[in-house]
Amino acid sequence: MSHPHDDQPASNPTASHFQDVLHDGLRSPERRDLIRGVFCAGTLASVFPWASEAHASEALASASTSARLGFTAVDKSLEDNVILPPGYRYQVVHATGDAINFQVPGFTSLGLESDDFTNRIGDQHDGLDLFFLTEDGKYSTKDTGRALLVVNHESSAESAFLHVSGQTSNGVKGLKFDQFREWNGGSRPLEEVVKEINIHGVSITEIRREGNVWRMVRGSPFNRRITPETEATVTGPVGELANIRRFFVTQKFPKGDKSRGTINNCGSGRTPWGTYLTCEENFYTYFSRSEGARPDARMTTAFKRYGIPLDLPTAAKNNSQGWHTVRGTSDDSCFARWDVALKGASAQEDFRNEPNTFGYVTEIDPVATSSAPTKRVAMGRFVHEAAVFGEAIPGKPLVVYMGCDGRNEYIYKFVTKAVWDPKDVGSGIAAGNKYLTEGRLYAARFHADGSGEWLPIDISNPAIKGYEKFAFQNQADVLVHARIAADAAGATPMDRPEWGAMNPANGEIYFSLTNNNAASRTPGKTNPANPRAYSDTDGKKLSGNPNGHIIRFKEADAASPKGRFRWDVFLFGAEEDLGAMNLSKLSAKNSFSSPDGLWFSKATGICWIETDDGAMTDESNCMLLAAIPGRVGDGSKIVIKNELNGQSAEQETFMGAVLGDYNLRRFLTAPKGSEVTGICETPDGRALFINIQHPGEDTKAADLLNEKTQSAWPGNVGYGKPGRPRSATIVITRDDGGVIGT
């Protein structure tokens, strides 16, 4: 996520719903008794009837049976570089603007490029994964030393770095706000906007291992870019496909059977059959409304819930990037599409429906160079952060867990109708059509007794069918407006659900809840799964839940329509001097804030935690930590006393065992202004790939015009030409060639 703590609008008007449910539940003597009980082996069977003694024993198993961290913890750092433990090194694999073929020259890092960026690596590297190739170019499940590196490109928030003098508005250069986040009005020049559009999407490049070094193969026939202009296929349940297509009707695609491109590509996922899932996150930031009346009441409700602008731009406030202002090209529709104004008599005559074409999990087959990206509408439309599969069991449905990254948004899961057949490995989009077209969508409700349930996001759910605030017409309506349907169902509002990850040792699911602000989290607006409301008294002095936490849950039967789970909080982020709110007892060696990326190593069992922080960056740049995970239920019930702005209230929750320095250590700190995101490794655990996103994010416009930036990475460490900062993928190895982290 390329945004700090307080710049994302909350669009969920039903965030207090869970408190109402909780208060109703506390009126029950049975539930009060459960809440008073200690969450330990002695009570597991009574709290969860399906939790046998074996489950209880497993839940309380010590981390002593897990892998051990074998590196020296990295101290906090404000250096403009990637800092690693002794005995480790990193290498830049590729960075923003690198040429993927020989049709364009090398990158200047000064904004001098005049091409359209479709032959270059995109910007703001985010989710990523590796797909190995055989010598004849087929997909391989084994490490062959030859792979396709697939990388998401999230945002254009720092696109001013791509232009010589920053961005142009009203014919004047360099007028961007300090963080380059707002369009200043007026028309935008064609050459700037084309670059800004095409830096989004996905880069697919071949890389090869030479000894202990991985290099990009410039000019490989596998190298390609997927951008917001790449034609995509629209899929969905067969019985709802006609209704789904109605939401995709635009001037460009009047039948609604296709859509154009993918944007704000944040977290990612990998399918068991070997394709890549790119997740469309904050798509609403690109749209504006230039003229005319507001849409009808129903569309207005939907636009508000998804953050699509309804007001006309003013001198004081302008929405979007101003891309829709470009005129006079051979196909103005590629710019006009970002304007949601009702300009025609129907949706076939304008782009009022264009926002409906984003907000999906989009599947890509990296190996099949001619295949089109495929929108998986059955998995729901919301602000997707990432998509993580549970354990793939032959003969059982597959389960995918997803977070909606917004304040007071929800955690979802998708259960496939088809059951898993390992013979589908390597079948590409055809396998995706089998598994991701038909299935059941759910949203999570976390109960105060440490249990949870999955609520069906389906038109057959009476709470959705009879929802007074939005009249759902069919299941297609529910899927396209999944956020509203989850409101109706009564899901638990969370502190910005970001990446999920599955612990391969026991199938437990982890989710990072990166933070929330005081407008949404006060002592009277907490819930057991999001239990803190406090003020960080030093540094950035943010309040609400500024440091975030990581939640985890264990399912009884992940594929069951009546799925239940038990949960606890794995870790609470905090500065080590936060006092009583440092619940996980973090030290200077492992304190962190705003967890974002999560990933488990299959080679070592380590849980890797990446941060995207705006709360403790006065003390340290963002970081990567390694944790030995334990199990759900290895801690206890606790009571938190929340105090904020004169309000005080107690909140009960369940917290995992304290890890200490032995089982949680800082492994890396990043360059200035950047976040750490995207992560995968080679199967042997000897090479770890991560992304460094938006170094120099806090550069001021005046400094850019003077060619001064907050960060100079990676040019300052010898990669490419010195100049402006660039996002990049790096690979980390041990000097002795050993396994990372152990």
VOGU-3710 file (C-alpha; in Angstrom, 3 decimals, decimal comma):
1> mshphddqpa> 0,000/0,000/0,000  1,496/3,320/-1,002  -0,280/5,561/1,432  0,484/6,570/5,008  -1,780/6,305/8,023  -4,299/9,064/7,525  -4,814/9,706/3,814  -7,366/7,042/2,896  -11,035/7,985/3,203  -13,326/5,643/5,079
11> snptashfqd> -16,433/4,825/3,066  -18,122/2,289/5,357  -21,148/3,861/7,077  -21,973/0,645/8,963  -18,791/0,298/10,998  -20,642/0,311/14,306  -22,709/-2,755/13,364  -20,393/-5,208/15,115  -20,600/-3,297/18,397  -24,376/-3,706/18,270
21> vlhdglrspe> -24,007/-7,433/17,687  -21,482/-7,668/20,513  -23,659/-5,785/22,965  -26,616/-8,013/22,121  -24,444/-11,061/22,675  -23,237/-9,844/26,056  -26,815/-9,820/27,284  -26,686/-13,613/27,107  -25,464/-15,227/30,359  -23,991/-18,086/28,352
31> rrdlirgvfc> -21,870/-15,751/26,271  -20,775/-13,751/29,302  -19,582/-16,966/30,890  -17,599/-17,816/27,785  -15,960/-14,397/27,711  -14,945/-14,740/31,358  -13,240/-18,052/30,625  -9,536/-18,248/29,972  -8,689/-19,116/26,347  -6,517/-22,144/27,058
41> agtlasvfpw> -6,434/-25,903/26,595  -8,787/-26,451/29,488  -11,586/-24,443/27,880  -11,082/-25,060/24,164  -13,501/-27,960/24,042  -16,259/-25,983/25,748  -15,776/-22,849/23,649  -15,395/-24,808/20,407  -17,288/-28,135/20,485  -15,413/-29,228/17,373
51> aseahaseal> -12,028/-28,681/19,056  -10,891/-32,095/20,285  -8,168/-32,688/22,834  -5,815/-33,160/19,914  -6,754/-29,719/18,644  -6,204/-28,234/22,101  -2,816/-29,861/22,425  -1,881/-28,712/18,938  -3,025/-25,149/19,651  -0,803/-24,921/22,706
61> asastsarlg> 2,245/-26,527/21,120  5,374/-24,540/21,880  7,361/-22,791/19,188  10,258/-24,998/20,332  9,319/-27,468/17,597  9,675/-24,789/14,901  12,660/-23,436/13,038  15,037/-21,085/14,820  16,106/-17,612/13,769  19,826/-17,647/13,097
71> ftavdksled> 20,682/-14,035/12,296  21,586/-10,974/14,331  18,692/-8,533/14,598  19,075/-5,353/12,569  18,804/-2,095/14,503  16,378/0,641/13,535  17,787/2,733/10,713  17,165/5,992/8,881  19,850/5,281/6,270  19,034/5,581/2,591
81> nvilppgyry> 19,832/1,968/1,835  18,700/-1,605/2,423  20,294/-2,704/5,699  20,695/-6,459/6,325  22,240/-8,620/9,063  25,947/-9,488/8,826  26,537/-12,242/6,302  23,745/-11,163/3,936  23,729/-9,158/0,719  21,179/-7,894/-1,785
91> qvvhatgdai> 21,087/-7,291/-5,512  18,659/-5,175/-7,563  16,949/-7,378/-10,163  15,091/-4,551/-11,894  13,805/-1,065/-11,138  11,248/1,397/-12,458  11,944/2,317/-16,065  14,348/-0,488/-16,904  13,934/-1,517/-20,538  12,508/-5,029/-20,944
101> nfqvpgftsl> 13,540/-5,228/-24,619  15,770/-3,365/-27,075  13,057/-1,138/-28,528  13,769/1,627/-26,015  17,024/2,975/-24,566  18,156/2,621/-20,984  16,504/4,621/-18,219  17,883/8,096/-17,476  16,404/8,493/-13,984  15,856/12,170/-14,826
111> glesddftnr> 12,426/12,054/-16,463  13,798/12,381/-19,998  12,026/9,346/-21,487  9,694/10,166/-24,400  8,300/6,643/-25,002  5,006/5,350/-23,598  6,522/3,006/-20,954  4,926/-0,146/-22,357  8,437/-1,507/-22,984  9,724/-0,660/-19,523
121> igdqhdgldl> 9,311/-1,944/-15,981  6,388/-0,183/-14,282  6,486/1,854/-11,094  5,711/1,204/-7,428  6,594/-2,498/-7,306  4,215/-4,413/-5,035  3,099/-8,074/-5,056  5,377/-10,517/-6,876  6,061/-14,188/-7,527  8,342/-16,569/-9,433
131> ffltedgkys> 7,229/-19,067/-12,074  9,957/-21,502/-13,130  10,495/-22,552/-16,728  11,886/-25,657/-18,341  14,498/-25,218/-21,058  11,776/-25,503/-23,706  9,782/-22,709/-22,040  7,100/-24,723/-20,234  5,839/-24,133/-16,701  7,784/-26,075/-14,074
141> tkdtgrallv> 7,007/-26,747/-10,427  10,731/-27,184/-9,743  13,538/-24,645/-9,494  15,264/-24,735/-12,879  17,387/-21,612/-12,433  15,200/-19,975/-15,067  11,992/-18,174/-14,081  9,449/-15,544/-14,929  9,404/-12,779/-12,343  5,895/-11,302/-12,169
151> vnhessaesa> 5,578/-7,951/-10,378  2,588/-5,705/-9,619  2,807/-1,931/-10,063  0,492/-0,128/-7,712  0,240/3,623/-7,850  1,127/6,834/-9,647  1,497/8,815/-6,428  5,138/9,640/-7,249  4,730/9,853/-11,026  6,164/13,386/-10,927
161> flhvsgqtsn> 9,577/11,664/-10,794  8,945/10,436/-14,351  8,730/13,942/-15,819  11,593/16,406/-16,242  10,055/19,144/-14,100  7,300/17,282/-12,337  3,725/17,099/-13,553  2,046/19,763/-15,655  -1,325/21,290/-14,837  -2,896/24,241/-16,660
171> gvkglkfdqf> 0,213/24,398/-18,804  2,473/25,117/-15,821  5,090/22,587/-14,743  5,914/21,547/-11,192  2,649/22,601/-9,570  1,974/19,294/-7,845  1,247/19,206/-4,133  4,143/18,089/-1,972  3,255/14,400/-2,093  2,145/14,485/-5,748
181> rewnggsrpl> -1,263/13,131/-4,778  -3,663/15,716/-6,218  -4,355/17,022/-9,694  -4,338/20,822/-9,680  -6,936/21,310/-12,377  -6,815/22,223/-16,038  -5,651/20,032/-18,885  -2,846/17,514/-18,687  -0,337/16,930/-21,527  -0,653/13,716/-23,525
191> eevvkeinih> 2,950/12,537/-23,116  2,806/12,777/-19,320  -0,540/11,035/-18,954  0,394/8,142/-21,247  3,425/7,417/-19,065  1,400/7,703/-15,875  -1,226/5,261/-17,099  1,260/2,676/-18,322  3,429/2,610/-15,203  0,528/0,685/-13,619
201> gvsiteirre> -0,321/-2,958/-14,119  2,078/-5,895/-14,162  5,588/-6,608/-15,472  6,520/-10,126/-16,589  10,221/-10,670/-17,221  12,470/-13,667/-17,577  15,267/-13,936/-15,018  18,115/-16,453/-14,835  20,400/-17,549/-12,046  24,119/-17,265/-12,709
211> gnvwrmvrgs> 25,915/-18,723/-9,718  24,352/-16,887/-6,779  23,131/-13,946/-8,880  19,759/-13,500/-10,610  19,666/-11,327/-13,740  16,822/-10,080/-15,932  17,018/-11,302/-19,530  16,417/-8,166/-21,564  14,720/-9,013/-24,841  13,326/-12,391/-23,740
221> pfnrritpet> 10,208/-13,350/-25,747  8,440/-13,860/-22,402  8,938/-10,228/-21,376  5,735/-8,225/-21,542  3,720/-5,530/-19,827  0,076/-5,670/-18,797  -1,267/-2,150/-18,350  -4,597/-0,357/-17,796  -5,006/-0,483/-21,586  -4,556/-4,271/-21,976
231> eatvtgpvge> -7,800/-5,949/-23,025  -9,185/-8,284/-20,349  -11,806/-11,034/-20,303  -14,816/-10,784/-17,977  -15,935/-13,986/-16,231  -18,482/-14,944/-13,627  -20,998/-17,612/-12,675  -22,716/-18,928/-15,796  -26,179/-18,140/-14,492  -25,205/-14,566/-13,671
241> lanirrffvt> -22,905/-13,731/-16,576  -25,512/-11,744/-18,508  -26,268/-9,678/-15,407  -22,563/-9,185/-14,701  -21,959/-7,908/-18,216  -24,542/-5,180/-17,717  -22,204/-3,617/-15,162  -19,321/-3,697/-17,675  -21,146/-1,960/-20,533  -19,214/1,121/-21,717
251> qkfpkgdksr> -18,747/3,092/-24,891  -15,660/0,979/-25,630  -17,268/-2,422/-24,918  -21,048/-2,012/-25,434  -21,665/-5,746/-24,889  -19,867/-5,765/-21,530  -18,050/-9,001/-22,382  -14,617/-7,416/-22,072  -12,958/-4,645/-20,146  -9,864/-2,574/-20,478
261> gtinncgsgr> -6,872/-3,306/-18,326  -6,006/-3,549/-14,666  -4,908/-0,794/-12,287  -3,631/-0,084/-8,784  -2,163/-3,560/-8,643  -1,330/-4,122/-5,016  -0,964/-7,545/-3,369  -0,894/-10,797/-5,280  -1,636/-14,487/-5,066  -0,487/-17,706/-6,660
271> tpwgtyltce> -2,873/-20,432/-7,758  -2,189/-24,144/-7,152  -2,257/-24,677/-10,916  0,518/-22,138/-11,539  -0,979/-18,776/-12,521  -0,699/-15,326/-10,985  -3,449/-13,338/-9,261  -3,051/-9,580/-9,345  -5,310/-7,668/-6,975  -6,871/-4,327/-7,905
281> enfytyfsrs> -6,900/-2,051/-4,905  -7,572/1,710/-4,726  -9,037/2,086/-8,210  -11,344/4,911/-7,135  -8,475/7,423/-6,996  -8,285/7,661/-10,800  -11,820/8,791/-11,594  -13,379/12,214/-11,785  -16,715/13,719/-12,849  -16,436/16,610/-15,247
291> egarpdarmt> -20,015/17,740/-15,749  -23,729/17,090/-15,501  -26,106/15,823/-12,878  -25,348/13,132/-10,362  -26,341/9,565/-11,215  -29,544/8,061/-9,834  -29,931/7,307/-6,140  -28,889/3,665/-6,427  -25,707/4,416/-8,352  -24,985/7,319/-6,013
301> tafkrygipl> -25,094/4,915/-3,054  -22,745/2,528/-4,830  -20,336/5,302/-5,826  -20,188/6,618/-2,257  -19,521/3,166/-0,822  -16,633/2,634/-3,249  -15,191/6,148/-3,011  -16,005/7,178/-6,601  -16,219/10,991/-6,844  -19,677/12,484/-7,187
311> dlptaaknns> -18,841/16,174/-6,881  -17,469/18,307/-9,679  -13,835/19,374/-9,281  -13,292/22,831/-7,834  -10,323/25,110/-7,471  -9,963/23,886/-3,899  -10,445/20,190/-4,571  -9,716/18,048/-7,601  -10,271/14,332/-7,760  -8,203/11,826/-9,732
321> qgwhtvrgts> -5,021/12,361/-11,714  -6,606/14,540/-14,376  -6,118/11,873/-17,044  -9,580/12,507/-18,483  -8,566/16,017/-19,563  -6,419/14,848/-22,516  -8,048/15,577/-25,883  -7,224/15,514/-29,584  -5,815/11,987/-29,972  -6,849/9,249/-32,388
331> ddscfarwdv> -8,645/7,459/-29,528  -9,702/9,860/-26,814  -11,622/7,046/-25,089  -8,461/5,857/-23,330  -8,532/9,183/-21,464  -12,270/9,906/-21,396  -12,814/6,563/-19,628  -11,608/8,130/-16,365  -14,562/10,546/-16,419  -17,717/9,048/-14,879
341> alkgasaqed> -20,003/11,871/-16,012  -23,339/10,837/-17,536  -22,762/12,277/-21,000  -24,993/10,014/-23,067  -28,476/8,618/-22,987  -27,214/5,212/-21,841  -24,120/3,465/-20,480  -23,182/2,531/-24,069  -22,572/6,195/-24,832  -20,217/7,156/-22,001
351> frnepntfgy> -18,064/5,694/-19,220  -20,338/5,864/-16,185  -19,747/2,116/-15,669  -15,964/2,245/-15,961  -15,464/2,080/-12,148  -17,388/-1,219/-12,172  -14,649/-2,750/-14,330  -12,065/-2,513/-11,527  -11,780/-3,858/-8,001  -11,287/-7,527/-8,856
361> vteidpvats> -8,862/-10,380/-8,537  -7,459/-10,652/-12,068  -5,773/-13,861/-13,209  -2,729/-13,880/-15,487  -0,899/-16,832/-17,011  2,722/-15,645/-17,134  3,895/-18,459/-19,417  1,163/-18,062/-22,064  2,273/-14,794/-23,634  -0,830/-14,457/-25,826
371> saptkrvamg> -3,390/-15,093/-23,066  -5,548/-12,213/-21,824  -5,862/-11,132/-18,190  -9,111/-12,498/-16,763  -11,356/-10,699/-14,270  -12,697/-13,150/-11,663  -15,966/-11,440/-10,715  -17,159/-14,436/-8,665  -14,508/-13,530/-6,059  -16,207/-10,191/-5,412
381> rfvheaavfg> -15,496/-6,557/-6,163  -13,888/-4,530/-3,411  -10,522/-2,930/-2,661  -8,472/-6,103/-3,012  -5,145/-6,233/-1,202  -4,055/-9,829/-1,825  -5,395/-13,353/-2,340  -4,016/-16,357/-0,468  -5,021/-19,976/-0,996  -5,562/-22,342/1,871
391> eaipgkplvv> -4,202/-25,859/1,658  -5,005/-27,529/-1,681  -6,420/-30,976/-0,849  -7,271/-33,344/-3,721  -11,006/-33,941/-3,929  -11,834/-30,877/-1,792  -12,889/-27,353/-2,856  -10,170/-24,711/-2,888  -10,404/-21,755/-0,523  -9,029/-18,256/-1,191
401> ymgcdgrney> -8,750/-15,609/1,559  -8,861/-11,900/0,691  -8,728/-8,577/2,506  -10,426/-5,303/1,597  -7,901/-2,599/2,456  -9,929/0,234/3,897  -10,801/1,487/7,322  -13,534/-0,677/8,844  -13,598/-3,043/5,893  -13,791/-6,835/5,900
411> iykfvtkavw> -11,966/-10,118/5,466  -13,463/-12,391/2,805  -13,042/-15,912/1,524  -14,036/-17,600/-1,727  -14,775/-21,337/-1,837  -14,668/-22,963/-5,266  -17,491/-25,117/-6,576  -15,023/-27,446/-8,315  -12,850/-29,726/-6,198  -9,097/-29,725/-6,556
421> dpkdvgsgia> -7,452/-32,069/-9,041  -3,622/-31,919/-9,084  -3,741/-32,904/-12,760  -4,720/-29,295/-13,473  -1,244/-28,028/-12,582  0,104/-26,185/-15,601  -3,300/-25,793/-17,284  -3,236/-22,003/-17,105  -6,360/-19,891/-17,587  -8,397/-22,994/-18,439
431> agnkyltegr> -7,883/-24,194/-14,858  -8,785/-20,736/-13,619  -12,039/-20,919/-15,540  -12,738/-24,227/-13,802  -12,035/-23,070/-10,256  -12,561/-19,295/-10,113  -15,743/-18,846/-12,146  -18,181/-20,646/-9,847  -18,110/-20,654/-6,058  -19,328/-19,131/-2,803
441> lyaarfhadg> -18,226/-15,791/-1,349  -18,185/-15,122/2,418  -17,227/-12,339/4,832  -15,899/-12,920/8,349  -17,568/-12,157/11,653  -15,335/-12,352/14,728  -17,174/-13,102/17,976  -16,238/-11,922/21,448  -15,715/-15,483/22,723  -12,779/-16,116/20,366
451> sgewlpidis> -14,861/-17,916/17,764  -15,838/-16,730/14,312  -18,161/-17,536/11,447  -18,346/-16,933/7,710  -21,385/-15,013/6,485  -22,618/-15,850/2,972  -22,345/-12,930/0,570  -25,220/-14,219/-1,465  -28,620/-13,008/-2,596  -30,119/-15,969/-0,712
461> npaikgyekf> -28,919/-14,473/2,590  -32,057/-12,805/4,049  -29,973/-9,980/5,507  -28,769/-9,117/2,009  -31,983/-9,862/0,147  -33,966/-7,589/2,442  -31,348/-4,865/2,946  -33,176/-1,537/3,123  -30,233/0,672/2,211  -29,569/-0,966/-1,151
471> afqnqadvlv> -31,994/-3,091/-3,155  -29,987/-6,034/-4,487  -31,556/-7,428/-7,637  -29,560/-10,615/-8,220  -26,271/-12,346/-7,345  -24,376/-10,341/-9,974  -25,479/-7,214/-8,128  -24,181/-8,716/-4,881  -20,779/-9,607/-6,369  -20,219/-6,229/-8,022
481> hariaadaag> -21,284/-4,445/-4,823  -19,731/-6,922/-2,390  -18,784/-4,181/0,065  -22,431/-3,196/0,483  -23,514/-6,819/0,699  -20,986/-7,449/3,483  -22,398/-4,423/5,313  -25,832/-5,980/5,090  -24,605/-9,394/6,209  -23,050/-7,940/9,374
491> atpmdrpewg> -19,361/-8,697/8,886  -16,838/-7,392/11,435  -15,268/-4,017/10,511  -11,491/-4,377/10,672  -8,471/-2,067/10,899  -7,623/-2,130/7,178  -7,184/-5,809/6,229  -4,145/-6,119/3,991  -2,125/-9,217/3,093  -3,089/-12,702/4,184
501> amnpangeiy> -0,849/-15,754/4,471  -1,251/-19,442/5,293  1,033/-21,186/7,740  1,881/-24,392/5,813  2,685/-26,187/9,068  -0,916/-26,185/10,278  -3,109/-24,383/7,727  -3,800/-21,386/9,962  -4,535/-18,098/8,203  -2,891/-14,798/9,154
511> fsltnnnaas> -4,021/-11,287/8,180  -2,234/-7,995/8,706  -4,449/-5,172/9,970  -2,215/-2,273/9,200  -3,738/0,584/11,237  -6,763/2,794/11,799  -7,233/6,399/12,854  -8,969/8,034/15,796  -12,038/8,888/13,742  -12,713/5,169/13,420
521> rtpgktnpan> -11,105/3,703/16,535  -12,023/5,325/19,834  -12,497/3,502/23,158  -16,186/3,238/22,321  -15,591/1,911/18,795  -13,332/-1,070/19,346  -14,254/-4,737/19,014  -12,492/-7,902/20,237  -10,708/-8,477/16,914  -9,664/-4,798/16,664
531> praysdtdgk> -9,282/-4,022/20,334  -6,998/-0,994/20,719  -7,719/2,754/20,792  -4,828/4,850/22,067  -2,419/7,652/21,268  1,220/7,291/20,289  2,683/9,945/22,538  5,952/10,602/20,693  7,187/10,925/17,130  4,285/11,174/14,689
541> klsgnpnghi> 1,772/11,288/17,583  -0,971/9,490/15,714  -3,951/7,968/17,463  -6,652/5,332/17,043  -4,765/2,142/16,266  -1,717/3,755/14,611  0,571/0,716/14,895  -1,778/-2,048/13,725  -1,783/-5,769/14,516  -1,819/-9,231/12,947
551> irfkeadaas> -4,780/-11,552/13,485  -4,877/-15,290/12,794  -7,535/-17,968/12,722  -7,905/-21,738/12,581  -10,780/-23,172/10,564  -12,783/-26,239/11,539  -13,588/-27,020/7,890  -12,554/-24,251/5,519  -14,769/-25,459/2,659  -17,917/-25,978/4,732
561> pkgrfrwdvf> -20,894/-23,679/4,064  -21,183/-23,423/7,863  -17,499/-22,787/8,379  -16,408/-21,780/11,855  -13,044/-20,739/13,174  -11,233/-19,693/16,319  -8,967/-16,684/16,368  -6,463/-14,647/18,329  -4,156/-11,675/17,773  -0,725/-12,945/16,785
571> lfgaeedlga> 1,153/-9,656/17,283  0,380/-6,068/18,207  2,582/-3,451/16,521  4,120/-0,870/18,841  7,173/1,165/19,626  9,027/-0,510/22,458  8,442/2,494/24,765  4,657/2,601/24,223  3,999/1,376/27,746  0,823/-0,602/28,450
581> mnlsklsakn> -0,129/-0,614/24,763  3,025/-2,545/23,881  0,999/-5,683/24,469  3,352/-8,033/22,617  6,264/-6,727/24,718  8,331/-5,697/21,709  11,916/-4,555/22,217  14,261/-2,283/20,272  15,256/-5,384/18,253  11,761/-6,170/16,993
591> sfsspdglwf> 9,464/-3,162/17,473  7,430/-2,431/14,359  4,390/-0,548/13,151  1,778/-0,964/10,406  2,225/-4,567/9,236  1,392/-4,990/5,565  2,914/-7,850/3,569  2,781/-11,343/5,123  4,326/-14,521/3,838  5,374/-17,939/5,160
601> skatgicwie> 8,519/-19,680/4,010  7,863/-23,300/3,100  11,590/-23,978/3,483  11,925/-22,710/7,060  8,442/-22,030/8,469  9,400/-18,407/9,148  6,582/-15,858/9,020  7,917/-12,780/7,200  6,296/-9,450/8,117  6,676/-6,338/5,937
611> tddgamtdes> 5,710/-2,823/7,049  4,176/0,219/5,382  4,433/2,674/8,211  3,670/6,305/8,880  3,714/6,190/12,686  7,280/5,421/13,827  9,200/6,558/10,753  10,767/9,297/12,866  12,780/6,454/14,446  13,189/4,006/11,597
621> ncmllaaipg> 12,449/3,450/7,951  10,063/0,631/7,077  11,271/-2,900/7,678  11,061/-6,666/7,235  10,837/-8,900/10,299  11,069/-12,661/10,777  8,851/-14,474/13,281  8,436/-18,018/14,561  4,657/-18,241/14,466  3,333/-20,566/17,193
631> rvgdgskivi> -0,364/-21,529/16,969  -3,812/-20,094/17,585  -4,579/-20,414/21,289  -0,983/-20,445/22,556  -1,628/-17,283/24,587  -4,528/-16,120/26,739  -7,486/-13,819/27,090  -6,505/-10,276/28,069  -8,312/-7,072/28,988  -7,122/-3,846/27,380
641> knelngqsae> -7,825/-0,501/29,014  -8,223/1,970/26,154  -7,792/5,680/26,882  -7,987/8,331/24,189  -9,109/11,965/24,093  -10,710/11,808/27,516  -12,572/8,575/26,802  -11,859/5,311/28,589  -13,187/1,779/28,120  -12,099/-1,804/28,630
651> qetfmgavlg> -11,940/-4,267/25,767  -11,432/-8,013/26,068  -9,538/-9,901/23,385  -7,372/-12,986/22,842  -3,635/-12,604/22,344  -1,055/-15,132/21,225  2,044/-16,017/23,214  4,698/-13,320/23,561  7,498/-14,166/21,116  10,387/-12,171/22,557
661> dynlrrflta> 13,652/-11,399/20,764  14,298/-15,102/20,314  11,292/-15,687/18,046  10,845/-12,224/16,489  13,651/-10,159/14,976  14,091/-7,268/12,577  15,785/-8,611/9,442  15,918/-5,561/7,165  15,368/-1,830/7,066  14,542/-0,055/3,819
671> pkgsevtgic> 15,628/3,196/2,113  14,122/6,550/3,064  10,449/7,053/2,333  9,891/3,510/1,064  7,749/0,601/2,148  8,685/-3,076/2,002  6,201/-5,181/0,068  5,842/-8,264/-2,090  7,790/-11,379/-1,131  8,621/-14,874/-2,336
681> etpdgralfi> 11,580/-17,236/-2,259  13,184/-20,035/-4,196  12,003/-23,457/-2,977  15,294/-24,127/-1,183  14,977/-20,893/0,804  18,359/-19,605/-0,390  17,096/-16,563/-2,313  14,447/-14,176/-0,989  12,801/-11,695/-3,384  11,119/-8,544/-2,065
691> niqhpgedtk> 10,097/-5,151/-3,395  11,174/-1,715/-2,239  8,314/0,625/-3,131  8,294/4,419/-3,514  11,651/5,430/-1,965  11,653/9,215/-1,594  7,882/9,350/-1,184  8,014/12,442/1,012  9,972/14,544/-1,494  8,554/18,057/-1,778
701> aadllnektq> 7,693/19,576/-5,127  10,111/22,470/-4,664  12,938/20,039/-3,898  12,181/18,002/-7,004  12,493/21,105/-9,170  15,918/21,640/-7,601  16,768/17,985/-8,301  16,781/17,151/-4,599  14,879/14,132/-3,390  14,320/12,504/-0,014
711> sawpgnvgyg> 15,970/9,335/-1,316  18,485/8,630/-4,062  18,157/4,831/-3,901  19,094/2,660/-5,800  21,303/5,011/-7,822  23,205/5,894/-4,659  24,351/2,273/-4,314  25,472/1,900/-7,906  22,386/0,561/-9,666  21,651/2,432/-12,890
721> kpgrprsati> 22,389/6,085/-13,348  22,370/8,388/-10,327  19,242/10,502/-10,149  15,775/10,240/-8,773  14,608/7,373/-6,544  13,085/4,265/-8,125  11,029/1,352/-6,886  12,769/-1,976/-7,392  12,746/-5,729/-6,889  15,728/-7,007/-4,931
731> vitrddggvi> 16,939/-10,516/-4,175  18,596/-11,315/-0,838  21,151/-14,096/-0,386  23,572/-15,286/2,272  27,274/-14,848/1,646  27,799/-18,538/2,364  24,893/-19,586/0,119  22,840/-20,815/3,076  19,105/-20,709/3,816  17,711/-17,245/4,554
741> gt> 16,833/-16,473/8,166  18,165/-19,620/9,829
//
